[in-house]
Structure formats: structure tokens, C-alpha cells
Amino acid sequence: MAFPAEPFRIKVVEPLKRVTPAERIRLLEQAGYNVFKLPSDSIYIDLLTDSGTSAMSDRQWAALMIGDEAYAGSRNFYRFQSTVRSIFGYEHVIPTHQGRMAENLLFGAVVKEGDIVPNNIHFDTTRANVEHQKAEAVDLVVREGLEPSHVAPFKGNMDVERLDHTLARHKGRVPLVLLTITNNSGGGQPVSVANARATAEVCRKHKVPLFFDACRFAENAYFVQQREPGYANKPVKDIAREMFSYGQGCTMSAKKDGLVNIGGFLAMNDGAWAEKVTQMLILVEGFPTYGGLASRDLEAMAQGLEEVLDEDYLSFRVGQVRDLADTLHAAGVPTVRPPGGHAVYLDARAFAPHIPPAEFPGQAIVVALYRDFGIRAVEIGSLMFGHADPATGVEAAPALELVRLAIPRRVYTSAHLRFVAESVIQIHRERESLRGLRIRHAAPYLRHFTADLEEVPPKPVHAG
Ligand SMILES: Cc1ncc(COP(=O)(O)O)c(C=O)c1O
């Protein structure tokens, strides 16, 4: 088969608007060439994020209708609790409105000033929540995890030797170790079960608990089944159970592999930690049987957590991302290899080498994708992570200039992604016409969300 066929049929449709090229140019100028500031109904295909953008199934929509909105003891909580226990295996299940609140509550309870928290790579909100406690977030991913063209099956793995060294060196200052599956900030790359086991052994040796950042746990388990020796015949649910058995708890943003638009949770075995977290939960989120959500959302989340382990779904999901990445690769478009589970990353530095990092090559591609085709992607490079040196005003560039095409779950068909592939290939063919951008106005923090940009005028050609 040329591309993965959808393991679902469509029962409800949402019309997509295709605004004219002239209108897109006007909207881009009005948005200061910043796609975060575009109205979403001017976008044909929106690949800004895979978070909270999933399509719910008929059963999830039906689940919303059996919400029991009791303040305490809602039946939906009990179903949710038993579903989480059956997949993750942890005793205490604490709902939150999304992943970062799970992080905030956990770190607020157990991390203190001067602590160190190791992870393969911290996601931005995880890092920010560690730093909010005045602790240090340390990334210890294996070396190949930072090399875009290095092909390896588990580029999300923890470097266990460096972890051992870190735990020995900072004895008494590490309250927990995290392992992010899949590793979003490293391109959605998976972690092997063997690596989780080895990480757990090092943690046990140093008597430090291991927690998973489990946002994309089902995609990770699917990669294990496909790639790790000894797992080909194991059901994905059993693989996930084994993975979680090596840890003492997890944080979860159900906006990813919970297949819902809002929701998250914390789960753990330690009763004393759970009690501390729950006290704070009541203060900032709500009663422990709803945790900042409507009870109907818990029912939809429980249903989503079961559906995400369906192997036909996972084969389609991971296959759809791989198919887009492979089509681009075959056409000579530079991408991060191998593709991860939830997104395709373009290597903007190799794509548009004539644009220096200070003129945001990734953003130039993002702008062209919207202007020419109505597709929204996101720059993960100098605009997002670079900053001007306060003394000289010169921009310092990050190691990688990427453009992320994040694929929402069950939202776009393979035909939509063919359109995306053809659009990217067309822009790549005409890459010499891409123009750099410069900042007109930017906030001091997280500038990519609100910055105003303008295109750099073409360089004058000097005669003689
Ligand atoms: C790995 C990882 N951890 C945590 C989060 C935070 O989750 P949320 O957006 O639900 O707060 C995200 C969101 O993208 C993520 O990818």
C-alpha cells in the first residue's frame, strides 16, 4: 500500500476554509509574520501542535453524555482511576486539568531549592516547573539523540552512565529522576524498555525514585514492539505495563495519548507524596475526584486511554508520520532521521543555507508554507530559542534550526498529508526564493509567541 489507510471512517465533518492567497498575504502582514497570531479558521492544514488537537471517537463523545457532575465521588472518577491503574499500575491517581499542572503539583511537593532533576530531555513546561522550585533541570539524553541525521532506533534513551555519575556527584540533592516517553524535545524519539530498566537500576542503586513523563506512552510502546528485540509479539498494553513497572509514578498530559482536548493526571505509589500533592490539588485545582476538570472529561479520558492502545490505530498513527517523513526524505528535503512518533522535523539550516540563523531560516519556511499553501507549522530554532546578547545585540543561535510539522491524532487523512508533502517539496524546489526575516518587536521571554517580524528586503545587486 502506498500510504497507511485510516482505521476509522468519518461520521462528523468540520469544513475547512481555504482563504485566497491575497488574503493570506494580508493576514501574514497583519500578524507580523508570526503564525501564532493567525486566526485558525484562515488555516487549511494546522500542524502547529499535536497537543489537545485530537479528534475524539464516537465513544468518547458518548462518554461525555454520561458525566456524573457530583462534586465528590463521581462514578466517572472511579472508571478513570481503574483505567489508569490497569495501564500504568500505580496506586494513587490524581486528575489535573493538563500536564503542566501535574508537573507543578509533583515538583511543588518534592523538589526544593538547590535540587537537581535529571531527565532524558525536559520538555519546556517540565523544565520551567523544575526551575520554578529554584532547582536545576539536567538533560542526559544519549549522544545520538542530539544528532539529527544519526539513524538509531532509540534516540530518546537516557545516558545511564552520565545518570549514575550525576546521582553519585549530587548525592542527597536529587529528589527524583524523570524519563520522557517519547522524548518530545528530542524529536519524539522513543526510549527502549531495556533503557528504562537500566535507568531504574541506577535509580535503585542511589535510592532515588524514577517517574515517567508519559504523554506519548502508547506511541513509545508501539516503537518498542516494532524495534526492540524480544517485543515483536507482545501487546502494546503489556509493553506499557512493563515500562511503567520500572518506575514509581508518572505525570501525564492526556492532550496527547489520552486522545482528549483537555486533561491530565499524576499517578504514583508513594502514599505520603500523594497526600502532599492532594492537599495542594484541593487548593489550586479542585476536589480529588475531579481535579480541575468536569467529570465527563474524566470519562472521555478513560475511554481515550483505552483507544490509544489499539494497535491498528497506532500502526496508522506512526505510519502516517513516517510516510510523510519518508516522502520528504525521498524528494531530498532535509529532515531529522528517523522520524519520531508525533511530528516530522525539517532541518531548516540545510533547507535554506542562504539564510543566516539571525534571519530565521526556519521561520522563512513557516511563512512560505502558510502564504503559498495555507499550512501552519512551527519554527523551533533561532526565533524560539535564540536570544540577542545584551552587550552586543548580536543573536546567539541554538544548535539546531528546525521546523516542526506536528500531526494531530485522527484529524487529517493521508490525502491531507500528501498535500502537505507536495507543498513542502515545492517550497524546497524553490528554496532560493525564501527570504529571511528580522524582528520588529519582541518580548524578553518566550518571544516566539508574540514577536512582530518583517521580511528582509532583497540585497541590492552592485554593478561593477
Ligand atoms: C513531553 C511533554 N511533557 C509535558 C507537556 C505539558 O503538557 P500540557 O501542555 O498538557 O500542560 C507536554 C506538552 O506538549 C509534553 O510534550
The ligand as an ORCA input file, in Angstrom:
! r2SCAN-3c Opt
* xyz 0 1
  C       6.741     15.786     26.962
  C       5.730     16.772     27.470
  N       5.600     16.961     28.797
  C       4.696     17.836     29.301
  C       3.881     18.578     28.467
  C       2.911     19.577     29.072
  O       1.588     19.180     28.913
  P       0.386     20.235     28.845
  O       0.521     21.005     27.573
  O      -0.850     19.396     28.905
  O       0.496     21.118     30.048
  C       3.986     18.414     27.074
  C       3.123     19.216     26.165
  O       3.375     19.365     24.995
  C       4.940     17.481     26.573
  O       5.086     17.276     25.249
*
